[in-house]
């Protein structure tokens, strides 16, 4: 009988915990996904901007003859 009562209490605790987890997933996870997507898009824009600037600088230096094949500057 003691085992049965322990099982009922454990089941009630598990059900309550599961309900809280389900509520959190349905309410918070979509917002977290949107926030993560926004941050990834911002990081992508920053990365593209940085790479474009570096590419432009490298092309400018190569056109000006300031970088030789050996990799040294002037």
GIKA-V383008 format. One record per residue. N is the residue number from 1. RES is the residue in three letters. PSI is psi as a letter, one per 40 degrees, with the letter a starting at -180 (* if undefined). NEAR is the number of other ideal C-beta (glycine too) atoms within 8 Angstrom. Layout:
# GIKA-V383008
n=N res=RES psi=PSI near=NEAR
n=N res=RES psi=PSI near=NEAR
This chain:
# GIKA-V383008
n=1 res=UNK psi=d near=4
n=2 res=UNK psi=d near=5
n=3 res=UNK psi=d near=6
n=4 res=UNK psi=d near=7
n=5 res=UNK psi=d near=8
n=6 res=UNK psi=d near=8
n=7 res=UNK psi=d near=8
n=8 res=UNK psi=d near=8
n=9 res=UNK psi=d near=8
n=10 res=UNK psi=d near=8
n=11 res=UNK psi=d near=8
n=12 res=UNK psi=d near=8
n=13 res=UNK psi=d near=8
n=14 res=UNK psi=d near=8
n=15 res=UNK psi=d near=8
n=16 res=UNK psi=d near=8
n=17 res=UNK psi=d near=8
n=18 res=UNK psi=d near=8
n=19 res=UNK psi=d near=8
n=20 res=UNK psi=d near=8
n=21 res=UNK psi=d near=8
n=22 res=UNK psi=d near=8
n=23 res=UNK psi=d near=8
n=24 res=UNK psi=d near=9
n=25 res=UNK psi=d near=8
n=26 res=UNK psi=d near=6
n=27 res=UNK psi=d near=8
n=28 res=UNK psi=d near=7
n=29 res=UNK psi=d near=9
n=30 res=UNK psi=d near=7
n=31 res=UNK psi=d near=8
n=32 res=UNK psi=d near=8
n=33 res=UNK psi=d near=8
n=34 res=UNK psi=d near=8
n=35 res=UNK psi=d near=8
n=36 res=UNK psi=d near=8
n=37 res=UNK psi=d near=8
n=38 res=UNK psi=d near=8
n=39 res=UNK psi=d near=8
n=40 res=UNK psi=d near=8
n=41 res=UNK psi=d near=8
n=42 res=UNK psi=d near=8
n=43 res=UNK psi=d near=8
n=44 res=UNK psi=d near=8
n=45 res=UNK psi=d near=8
n=46 res=UNK psi=d near=8
n=47 res=UNK psi=d near=8
n=48 res=UNK psi=d near=8
n=49 res=UNK psi=d near=8
n=50 res=UNK psi=d near=8
n=51 res=UNK psi=d near=8
n=52 res=UNK psi=d near=8
n=53 res=UNK psi=d near=8
n=54 res=UNK psi=d near=8
n=55 res=UNK psi=d near=8
n=56 res=UNK psi=d near=8
n=57 res=UNK psi=d near=8
n=58 res=UNK psi=d near=9
n=59 res=UNK psi=d near=8
n=60 res=UNK psi=d near=8
n=61 res=UNK psi=d near=9
n=62 res=UNK psi=d near=9
n=63 res=UNK psi=d near=6
n=64 res=UNK psi=e near=6
n=65 res=UNK psi=f near=5
n=66 res=UNK psi=e near=7
n=67 res=UNK psi=h near=9
n=68 res=UNK psi=i near=5
n=69 res=UNK psi=d near=3
n=70 res=UNK psi=e near=4
n=71 res=UNK psi=e near=5
n=72 res=UNK psi=i near=6
n=73 res=UNK psi=a near=4
n=74 res=UNK psi=* near=3
